[in-house]
Amino acid sequence: MIDGISTGFKREIAPHGEGMAVDKEVNHKDYVEVDLRVRYAETDQMGVAYYGSYVVWFEVGRSEYCRAKGFSYGELEGMGFRLVVVDLRCRYKGSVKYDELIVVRTHLKDLKTRMVTFGYRILRKDTQEVIVYGETRHLCLNKRGNPSSMPEKFLNRLKS
């Protein structure tokens, strides 16, 4: 692990909940982990992480996943493309509190020329207990706001 980021996993899809498949990790090398500490601003009055904070942590995981694959989202934007969220799913299995250490584990679930889906797990750092399963699906848009294929450079890096 370097700077709180590590990689490694293999996945099998296991049914879980209503219409959402949860990735069952086995032992491979295609996820990225980011360690975070729950900040006070991310909690409610009772010191429990606010439900919307998990979506922000998904974004942190997604950004670090892309960096680990050799590019930043800013590079994609610089070429006139945007990845807009068209679907977000979040399955809460527990909660975390202020100052707890968590791990955001991100992987690529599906990749098409215009669409990419990322999967997430948020775990307690100390016990590796899964707190949240989630996924986001993104559509690539060009600078005119029309659906477009992602540049080959980024597709190839995500596939690697």
N, C-alpha and C positions, 0 to 999 in steps of 0.2 A: 504494500500500500504506500503510495506517494501522495502527499498533500491531501490525505483523507479520501483518496479515490483508489478503488481496486477493481479488478475485472475478473470474470470467470463464471460460466454457467451453461447448462444445457436445459432445455425445457420440454415438458410433456404437458399437454393441455388436459386438465381435469375439470369436469363440470362443477360449477359452484354458484349457488344462488340463482337468481332469476335472470336467465339469458346471458350471464357473464361467465366466460371460461376463465379459470384462474391458472396461471402457470405454476406447475409443480417443478421446482428446481431439482436437478440431479447433480451435476458436476461437470461443468464445461467452462468455456472462457468468453462467453459473449454477453456479459452484463457489466455494468459500471456501477460502483457503489460510491456514495458520497455520505460522509459523516456530518451530521448537523446537531446543534444544541438548540432545543426549543427556547426561543426568546420570549421575554415577557410580553412584547407587543403581539405575539402570535397566540396568546391565550385569552380566555374569557375571565370574568370576575372570580371564578373559582380556581383559576390557575391551570385549567385544562385547555389543551390546544383547540383553538377555534376550528370548526370543520372546514372552512375555506382555506386555512393554512396548508392543508394537505395538497391542494391544487397548486399552490405556489411551490411547494417542495417537489411536486412532479416536474415543474418547469426547471428547477435547479438540476434535477436528475437528467432531464432531457438535454439540457445545455451541455452538461458534463459528458453525456454519452456522445454527443456530436463532436466535442473536443477530443475525446478519446479516439474517435474515428478519423481525426485529422482535419476538422474544419469547424468553423463557428457559424452560428446562425447569422451573425453580422455579414459574413462573406456572401451568404445566399442572398441577403437583402441588398447587398452592394451590387449584385448582378440583376436586381430588379424583380426578385421572387419573394414570396411570402408563404409561410406554412400556417394556414389558419385552422384553428380547432373547429372541427365539425361534429365531434362526438366526444363526450367525456363520461367516464364511468368510474365510480368510486364505491368500494364496499368496505365499510368500517367494521372491524372485528374487535376493536378496543379503543383506548384513548391513551394519550401521553400528556404529561404535565410540564409545567415550566421547569427549565433547566435540565430536563432529561436528554440524554444522548440518543439520537436515532440514526438509522441508516436508511438512505433512499437508494433502492436497487432498481436500476432501469435497464430494459432490454428492448430490442426490436422485435415486435410481434408479427408485423406484416409490412411488405413493401411492394408497391406498384409504382408505375411511372408518375402518376399524379397524386397518389395517396400513400401515407405512411402511418403506421400504428405503433405506438410505444406502450409497453407494459411496465407496471411499477409495483413494487412492494415497499412498504415502509415498516421497518422493524425496530424493536428496542435494541439498542447497541449491546447491552449486557447479556440479554437472554436470547436474542435473535427471534423473539416472539413477533409474529406478523400482526401488525396493528391495522394496516390498510392494504387492500389490493386495488389496483386501478389501471386504467388505460385511457389514452387519448388518441384520437384519429385526426389526422391533419390533411388538408387538401392544399396542393400547391397552386398558387395564383401568380400570374405575371403582373407586370407593372400597371396594366390596364384593369386589373382585378378579375381577369378571366381565368378559368381553370387551365392549367398548363402542365406539361411534363416537367419534372425536375431536371436540371442540367445533369448530364451523364456523370460529370465529375462527382457530384454529391450522391447520386444513386450508387455509383461504384464504391464510394467510401462507406456508405451505409451497409452495403452488401459484404464488405471485407471483414 
